[in-house]
């Protein structure tokens, strides 16, 4: 037996007992004729005490950092207790030790705070995973996984696996493709989601399906993206939107209560896509704080009368003018205001500058455009924005889409600077009534905002016959948003062949192309497909939010870097000529 206890379970109640422990030597501290070693395993850390007699053995068999050792000894009360760890009241007085495996000196410190950079720690990910922060993240992910499964099991869902080697279909992002040796010149694709399979399962009569499943998208990466990611994928038959929202609102509450001990009180608020864009500038609003967008002018229509007789070209020539009233920041210095100007000029924001209006505590107004605005006009502008004494109004002007996106980002930035985006606060909501289509102006064609299997709102199905009205059609779709991050999305699906054919036609797909790519699905609809709908929740993002972090990377055991590479395995990599020839990729 390598151990009788783990390194996180000994307490004063075990004082006097003989134990055997095994694990990794985290630190070795010599004090003259005695030595202390912190022994670590997955469960925690226990201090080992080597007396003068045992210290002589250590001199003969030195132990270094990350050595794997087994020790035997007696649990004793510590003279100097450590309240920071659960085992801090005791230590083990060692009577025997065996080195199970020596270790090379690790390339970075394996402790709470490491001295290793991201790329170095990813190269030695198996070492990084020993660190307590990552162990906590992996444990949290396991708890979320377990909690989700338990809830869905009580609701009658079946966990059903679907294939990873499928046919390439247009779903928005690029597919990863896999050459077939047995079918030279042909390729499988890795699924971006199990979308068509879960719909086929509904046709098959499995009315409550779920899967915690890997999905694959060949797209540019950032902090919350990986080429392979995990979805909590769900589908239900004989449901309307309200049934889906109620079911997965229940899942959301259950996971937060079970994993974090957090009660989400009351029904989750709902917001239309139109309101989200109008008041927050994006479709995943962070509602932990107010500071809503004030629309002074949008798509050429003026909403603030005080702008009508102001000779200021930046405003008069702009399609859109948006403002936010930032509470308690009228005292910002010139340096701070200049920093904000530089911030909005960054390429990723793309604005030429920002107008500021100070609503001073003494009731006066001062702005960066005093040349064009009288104090009365500034006062009227402040009233329109709902600004109070002591607030700072920030104004952006320009093209509609760019300005709205930029103001959304500026709002979040000010929320960060004022400490309003507290990760210990959870503010979820549903966003509903998305547009069914988006116009690709460059190619003058309509594209599906969600995916081509999303149903229009029932009352708007007739509009599918009029291309000129595609922009008016709302999707029977919904997103679950938490703290400004979309953690899930879904829709009620199309389940009749004729409507699915209309959808493909609206997207510019010929009958022949639709039959070639999706004939299997439309054929299935002819055999009694039930009304159905579902949702997919981002497992990685949900875990990161529950862990109070923005990046999903540290909640995945073996992630890729921002270039999509596994630097530990050095993948992707070249394959040899024999494999290339077998796959028909080289002759």
C-alpha positions in Angstrom: 0.0 0.0 0.0 1.5 3.3 -1.1 -0.6 5.4 1.2 -3.2 5.1 4.0 -4.3 8.8 3.7 -4.0 11.5 1.1 -2.2 14.8 1.7 -5.3 16.8 2.3 -7.2 14.8 4.9 -5.1 14.7 8.2 -6.5 16.7 11.1 -5.9 16.9 14.9 -8.3 14.0 15.3 -5.6 11.7 13.7 -2.9 12.9 16.1 -0.9 9.9 17.4 -1.8 7.6 14.6 0.7 6.0 12.2 0.2 6.9 8.6 1.7 6.3 5.1 1.7 9.2 2.6 2.9 9.5 -1.0 3.1 12.4 -3.3 5.4 15.1 -4.7 7.9 17.2 -2.7 6.7 20.7 -3.2 9.3 22.5 -1.1 12.3 21.2 1.0 13.4 23.5 3.9 16.5 22.7 5.9 17.0 24.2 9.3 20.3 22.9 10.7 19.8 19.3 11.8 16.1 19.1 10.9 14.2 19.4 7.6 10.6 20.1 6.6 9.1 18.9 3.3 5.7 20.0 2.0 4.3 16.9 0.4 1.6 17.5 -2.2 -0.9 15.4 -4.1 -4.2 16.2 -5.8 -6.0 16.6 -2.4 -3.7 19.1 -0.7 -0.4 19.6 1.2 0.9 18.0 4.4 4.0 19.2 6.2 6.6 16.4 6.9 9.0 16.7 9.8 12.4 15.0 9.6 14.1 14.8 13.0 17.9 14.9 13.4 18.0 11.1 13.0 15.9 11.0 9.8 17.8 14.1 8.5 20.9 11.9 8.3 19.0 9.7 5.9 18.0 12.7 3.8 21.7 13.6 3.5 22.3 10.2 2.0 19.2 10.3 -0.2 18.6 14.0 -1.0 15.1 14.9 -2.0 14.6 17.7 -4.6 11.5 19.6 -5.8 8.9 17.4 -7.4 10.5 14.1 -6.3 7.9 11.4 -5.9 8.3 10.0 -2.4 6.6 7.7 0.1 6.9 8.3 3.8 5.7 6.7 7.0 5.4 8.4 10.3 3.3 9.6 13.2 0.8 12.4 13.1 1.6 15.1 15.7 0.3 18.6 16.5 2.3 21.4 14.9 4.0 23.9 17.2 3.6 26.6 14.6 0.2 26.1 12.9 -0.7 27.2 9.4 -4.3 28.5 9.1 -4.0 28.9 5.3 -4.2 25.1 4.6 -6.7 22.5 6.0 -3.9 20.3 7.3 -2.2 23.2 9.0 -2.8 22.0 12.6 -0.7 18.9 12.1 2.5 17.5 10.6 3.9 14.0 10.2 7.0 13.0 12.1 8.8 10.8 9.6 10.1 7.3 10.6 10.8 6.0 7.1 11.1 7.4 3.6 11.5 5.9 0.1 12.2 7.9 -3.1 9.8 6.4 -5.7 11.1 8.6 -8.5 13.6 11.4 -8.8 12.7 14.5 -10.8 14.5 16.9 -13.0 14.4 20.5 -11.8 11.1 21.8 -13.1 11.3 24.8 -15.6 9.0 26.9 -13.4 7.7 27.0 -9.8 4.8 24.6 -9.2 3.0 26.7 -6.7 -0.1 29.0 -6.4 1.7 31.8 -8.3 4.1 30.5 -10.9 7.1 32.3 -12.4 6.5 30.6 -15.8 5.0 32.4 -18.8 2.0 31.1 -20.7 3.9 29.3 -23.5 6.4 27.7 -21.2 3.6 26.4 -18.9 1.6 25.1 -21.9 4.7 23.3 -23.2 4.9 21.5 -19.8 1.2 21.4 -19.2 1.5 18.1 -17.2 3.5 20.1 -14.7 1.2 23.2 -14.8 -1.7 20.9 -14.0 -0.1 20.1 -10.6 -0.5 23.7 -9.5 -3.4 24.4 -7.1 -5.2 27.0 -9.4 -5.5 24.6 -12.2 -6.5 21.7 -10.0 -9.3 23.9 -8.6 -10.4 24.7 -12.2 -10.4 21.1 -13.3 -12.3 20.1 -10.2 -14.9 22.8 -10.8 -15.3 21.6 -14.4 -15.9 18.1 -13.1 -18.5 19.3 -10.7 -20.3 21.2 -13.4 -20.2 18.1 -15.6 -21.7 16.0 -12.8 -24.3 18.6 -11.9 -25.5 18.9 -15.5 -25.8 15.2 -15.9 -27.7 14.8 -12.6 -30.2 17.5 -13.5 -30.9 16.2 -17.0 -31.2 12.6 -15.8 -34.0 13.7 -13.4 -35.7 15.4 -16.3 -35.8 12.3 -18.4 -33.0 13.1 -20.9 -31.0 10.3 -22.6 -27.2 10.8 -23.1 -26.7 9.7 -26.7 -23.4 9.8 -28.6 -23.2 11.1 -32.2 -20.4 10.6 -34.8 -17.3 12.6 -35.0 -16.6 11.7 -38.7 -19.3 13.3 -40.7 -20.0 15.1 -43.9 -18.9 18.7 -44.4 -21.9 21.0 -44.3 -22.1 24.8 -44.3 -22.7 25.9 -40.7 -20.9 29.3 -40.6 -17.3 28.5 -39.6 -14.7 26.4 -41.5 -14.7 22.7 -41.0 -11.7 20.6 -39.9 -11.5 17.8 -42.5 -10.1 14.3 -42.3 -9.0 12.5 -45.5 -10.4 9.0 -46.0 -7.8 6.3 -46.9 -10.5 3.9 -48.0 -12.3 6.5 -50.1 -9.4 8.2 -51.9 -10.0 11.9 -52.7 -12.9 12.1 -50.2 -13.0 13.7 -46.8 -14.8 13.5 -43.5 -15.4 16.7 -41.5 -15.3 17.0 -37.8 -18.7 18.3 -36.5 -19.1 22.0 -35.6 -22.0 20.7 -33.6 -24.2 17.6 -33.5 -27.1 19.8 -35.0 -28.5 17.5 -37.7 -27.9 14.4 -35.6 -29.9 15.7 -32.7 -32.7 16.6 -35.0 -32.7 13.1 -36.5 -32.9 11.7 -33.0 -36.1 13.7 -32.5 -37.4 12.2 -35.7 -36.4 8.8 -34.2 -38.6 9.5 -31.2 -36.0 10.1 -28.5 -37.7 13.2 -27.3 -35.2 14.3 -24.7 -31.6 14.0 -25.8 -28.4 15.5 -24.4 -24.7 15.1 -24.9 -21.6 16.8 -23.3 -19.7 16.7 -26.6 -16.6 17.9 -28.3 -17.2 20.3 -31.3 -14.7 21.6 -33.8 -14.3 24.9 -35.7 -11.4 26.0 -37.8 -11.4 29.7 -36.9 -9.2 32.4 -35.5 -8.7 32.1 -31.8 -8.9 34.4 -28.8 -9.2 34.1 -25.0 -12.6 32.4 -25.2 -12.1 30.3 -28.3 -10.5 27.0 -28.9 -10.4 24.9 -32.1 -12.0 22.1 -30.1 -14.5 23.0 -27.5 -17.2 21.3 -25.4 -20.9 21.9 -25.6 -23.8 20.8 -23.4 -25.9 19.9 -26.3 -29.7 19.3 -25.8 -32.8 18.8 -27.8 -36.5 18.2 -26.9 -39.6 17.3 -28.9 -43.1 18.6 -28.7 -42.0 21.9 -27.2 -42.3 25.6 -27.8 -39.8 28.3 -26.9 -41.3 28.7 -23.4 -40.7 25.0 -22.6 -37.1 25.3 -23.6 -36.5 28.4 -21.6 -38.1 27.0 -18.5 -36.2 23.7 -18.7 -32.8 25.3 -19.1 -33.4 28.1 -16.7 -33.9 25.2 -14.2 -30.6 23.7 -15.3 -28.8 27.0 -14.8 -30.2 27.4 -11.3 -29.4 23.9 -10.4 -25.7 24.2 -11.5 -25.2 27.4 -9.7 -26.7 26.1 -6.5 -25.0 22.7 -6.7 -21.5 24.0 -7.7 -21.3 27.4 -6.2 -23.9 27.5 -3.5 -25.4 30.5 -5.3 -29.2 31.0 -5.4 -30.4 32.7 -8.6 -33.5 34.5 -7.3 -36.6 35.1 -9.5 -37.3 34.4 -13.1 -34.4 35.3 -15.4 -35.1 38.6 -17.2 -35.7 38.6 -20.9 -34.6 41.2 -23.4 -35.3 41.4 -27.1 -32.4 41.6 -29.5 -33.6 45.0 -30.6 -33.5 46.4 -27.1 -30.1 44.8 -26.4 -28.6 46.6 -29.4 -30.4 49.9 -28.6 -29.4 50.1 -24.9 -26.2 48.1 -24.8 -24.8 48.0 -28.4 -24.5 44.3 -28.5 -26.6 41.1 -28.2 -24.9 39.8 -25.0 -25.5 42.7 -22.6 -23.7 42.9 -19.3 -26.5 44.0 -16.9 -24.4 44.0 -13.7 -24.3 47.8 -14.1 -26.5 50.5 -15.7 -24.8 53.1 -17.9 -27.1 52.3 -20.8 -26.5 53.8 -24.2 -28.3 57.0 -24.9 -29.3 57.3 -28.6 -28.9 60.9 -29.7 -29.1 60.0 -33.4 -29.5 56.6 -35.0 -29.5 55.7 -38.7 -29.9 59.3 -39.5 -32.9 60.0 -37.2 -32.3 62.6 -34.5 -33.6 61.8 -31.0 -32.1 64.7 -29.2 -33.6 68.0 -30.3 -30.7 70.1 -29.1 -28.6 68.7 -31.9 -30.8 70.1 -34.7 -29.4 73.6 -34.7 -25.8 72.9 -33.7 -23.2 73.6 -36.5 -20.8 70.8 -35.6 -19.9 68.7 -38.6 -18.7 65.7 -36.6 -22.3 65.3 -35.4 -24.2 66.6 -38.4 -22.4 64.3 -40.9 -22.6 61.2 -38.6 -25.3 58.6 -39.2 -25.2 57.7 -35.5 -24.4 59.6 -32.3 -24.4 57.6 -29.0 -23.6 58.7 -25.4 -23.2 57.2 -22.0 -23.4 59.0 -18.6 -20.5 57.7 -16.5 -21.4 58.2 -12.8 -19.0 60.1 -10.6 -16.3 60.8 -13.1 -16.8 64.5 -13.9 -13.6 65.1 -12.0 -11.5 63.2 -14.5 -8.3 65.0 -15.3 -7.1 66.1 -18.7 -4.7 63.2 -18.7 -7.5 60.7 -18.0 -9.6 62.2 -20.8 -6.7 62.0 -23.2 -6.2 58.4 -22.3 -9.9 57.7 -23.2 -9.4 59.4 -26.5 -6.4 57.2 -27.3 -8.3 54.2 -26.2 -11.2 54.7 -28.7 -8.6 55.4 -31.4 -7.1 51.9 -31.1 -7.6 49.9 -34.3 -9.9 47.4 -32.6 -12.2 50.2 -31.6 -11.8 52.3 -34.7 -13.1 55.8 -33.7 -11.5 59.1 -34.5 -12.1 60.5 -31.0 -14.6 60.9 -28.1 -16.5 64.0 -27.1 -16.8 64.6 -23.3 -19.2 66.7 -21.3 -18.6 67.3 -17.6 -21.7 67.7 -15.4 -20.0 69.5 -12.6 -21.1 69.3 -9.0 -21.8 73.0 -8.9 -24.4 72.7 -11.7 -22.1 74.0 -14.5 -21.2 72.2 -17.7 -17.9 72.0 -19.5 -17.1 70.0 -22.6 -14.5 69.4 -25.3 -16.8 71.0 -27.8 -17.6 74.3 -26.0 -16.9 76.1 -29.3 -20.1 74.6 -30.7 -22.4 74.1 -27.7 -23.7 76.7 -25.3 -24.0 75.8 -21.7 -27.8 75.6 -22.1 -27.4 73.1 -24.9 -25.0 71.0 -22.8 -27.6 71.1 -20.1 -30.3 69.9 -22.5 -27.9 67.2 -23.7 -27.2 66.0 -20.2 -31.0 65.9 -19.4 -31.6 63.8 -22.5 -28.9 61.4 -21.3 -30.2 61.3 -17.7 -26.9 62.5 -16.4 -26.6 63.8 -12.8 -24.2 66.3 -11.2 -20.8 64.7 -11.0 -21.3 62.5 -14.1 -19.2 62.5 -17.2 -20.9 62.1 -20.6 -18.9 60.4 -23.3 -20.2 60.7 -26.9 -19.2 58.8 -30.1 -20.3 59.6 -33.6 -19.9 57.9 -36.9 -21.3 55.0 -39.0 -24.1 53.0 -37.4 -22.6 49.6 -36.9 -19.1 50.8 -36.0 -20.3 53.5 -33.6 -22.7 51.1 -31.8 -20.0 48.5 -31.4 -17.4 51.1 -30.2 -19.8 52.5 -27.6 -20.6 49.0 -26.4 -16.9 48.4 -25.8 -16.4 51.9 -24.2 -19.3 51.2 -21.8 -17.6 47.9 -20.8 -14.2 49.6 -20.4 -15.7 52.3 -18.1 -17.4 49.5 -16.2 -14.0 47.9 -15.7 -12.3 51.1 -14.7 -15.0 51.8 -12.1 -15.0 48.3 -10.7 -18.6 47.6 -11.7 -17.9 44.2 -13.4 -17.6 42.2 -10.2 -17.0 38.5 -11.1 -18.6 37.5 -7.8 -21.9 38.9 -9.0 -24.0 36.8 -11.5 -26.5 38.6 -13.7 -28.1 36.2 -16.3 -30.8 37.0 -18.8 -32.4 35.6 -22.0 -32.0 37.5 -25.2 -34.9 36.7 -27.6 -36.4 37.7 -31.0 -33.2 37.6 -33.0 -33.4 38.4 -36.7 -33.7 35.3 -38.8 -31.4 36.7 -41.5 -28.5 39.0 -41.9 -27.7 40.8 -45.2 -24.2 40.2 -46.5 -23.9 43.5 -48.3 -20.6 42.7 -49.9 -22.1 39.7 -51.8 -25.7 41.0 -51.8 -27.2 37.9 -50.2 -29.0 36.9 -47.1 -27.3 34.6 -44.6 -28.7 32.8 -41.5 -27.9 34.7 -38.3 -28.1 31.4 -36.3 -28.1 28.4 -38.6 -30.3 27.3 -41.5 -32.4 24.9 -39.4 -33.8 27.7 -37.2 -37.5 28.3 -37.5 -39.0 31.8 -38.1 -41.6 33.0 -35.6 -44.8 31.1 -36.5 -46.7 34.3 -37.2 -44.0 35.4 -39.7 -43.6 32.3 -41.8 -45.6 33.8 -44.6 -42.9 36.5 -45.0 -40.6 33.8 -46.2 -42.3 34.2 -49.6 -41.2 37.8 -50.0 -37.4 38.4 -50.2 -37.9 42.1 -49.7 -39.2 41.4 -46.2 -36.6 39.0 -45.0 -35.1 41.7 -42.8 -38.4 41.9 -40.9 -38.5 38.2 -39.9 -37.6 37.2 -36.4 -36.1 33.8 -35.5 -37.7 31.6 -33.0 -34.3 31.7 -31.2 -32.9 32.6 -27.8 -29.5 33.1 -26.1 -28.6 32.6 -22.5 -26.2 35.5 -21.5 -24.3 35.8 -18.2 -22.3 38.9 -17.2 -21.9 40.0 -20.8 -20.9 36.6 -22.2 -23.1 34.3 -24.3 -23.0 30.9 -22.6 -25.7 29.2 -24.7 -28.0 29.6 -27.6 -30.7 27.6 -29.4 -33.9 27.7 -31.3 -37.1 26.0 -32.2 -36.2 24.1 -35.4 -37.8 23.8 -38.8 -39.5 20.3 -38.9 -41.4 20.4 -42.2 -39.6 19.8 -45.6 -41.4 22.6 -47.4 -40.3 25.3 -44.9 -36.7 23.9 -44.8 -36.6 24.1 -48.6 -37.7 27.7 -48.5 -35.0 28.4 -46.0 -32.3 26.9 -48.1 -33.6 28.8 -51.2 -33.6 32.1 -49.2 -29.9 31.5 -48.5 -29.2 31.2 -52.2 -28.9 27.4 -52.2 -30.2 25.6 -55.3 -32.6 22.7 -55.0 -29.9 20.4 -56.2 -27.3 21.7 -53.7 -29.8 21.5 -50.8 -30.7 17.9 -51.8 -27.0 17.0 -52.1 -26.0 18.4 -48.7 -29.1 18.0 -46.6 -31.3 15.5 -48.5 -31.0 13.1 -45.6 -32.5 15.6 -43.2 -35.3 16.7 -45.5 -36.1 13.1 -46.3 -36.4 12.3 -42.6 -38.9 15.2 -42.2 -41.2 13.3 -44.6 -41.5 10.4 -42.1 -43.3 12.2 -39.3 -40.9 14.7 -37.7 -42.2 16.2 -34.5 -42.0 19.9 -33.5 -38.7 20.2 -31.7 -36.1 22.6 -30.4 -33.1 22.8 -28.2 -30.1 24.6 -26.9 -26.3 24.3 -26.7 -24.5 25.7 -23.7 -20.7 26.4 -23.8 -19.2 24.1 -21.2 -15.8 25.8 -21.3 -17.3 29.4 -21.0 -19.7 28.4 -18.2 -16.8 26.9 -16.2 -14.7 30.0 -16.7 -17.5 32.3 -15.5 -18.1 30.1 -12.5 -14.4 30.3 -11.8 -14.4 34.1 -12.1 -12.1 34.1 -15.1 -12.4 35.4 -18.6 -10.2 32.9 -20.5 -11.5 29.3 -21.0 -7.9 28.0 -21.5 -7.2 27.1 -17.8 -10.5 25.1 -17.5 -9.4 22.7 -20.3 -6.8 20.1 -19.3 -4.8 20.3 -22.6 -5.7 23.4 -24.6 -4.3 24.9 -27.7 -2.5 28.2 -27.9 -3.7 31.3 -29.8 -2.2 29.9 -33.0 -4.2 26.7 -32.6 -1.1 24.7 -31.7 -0.5 22.1 -29.0 3.0 23.2 -27.9 3.3 20.2 -25.6 2.8 17.7 -28.4 4.1 20.0 -31.1 0.9 19.5 -33.1 -0.2 19.9 -35.8 2.8 18.4 -37.5 3.8 17.0 -40.8 3.2 13.3 -41.7 5.5 11.1 -43.6 5.3 10.4 -47.4 3.9 6.9 -46.8 0.9 8.2 -44.9 0.5 11.0 -47.5 0.4 8.4 -50.3 -2.0 6.1 -48.4 -4.4 9.1 -48.0 -4.2 10.0 -51.6 -2.6 13.3 -50.8 0.6 12.6 -52.6 1.4 10.6 -55.7 
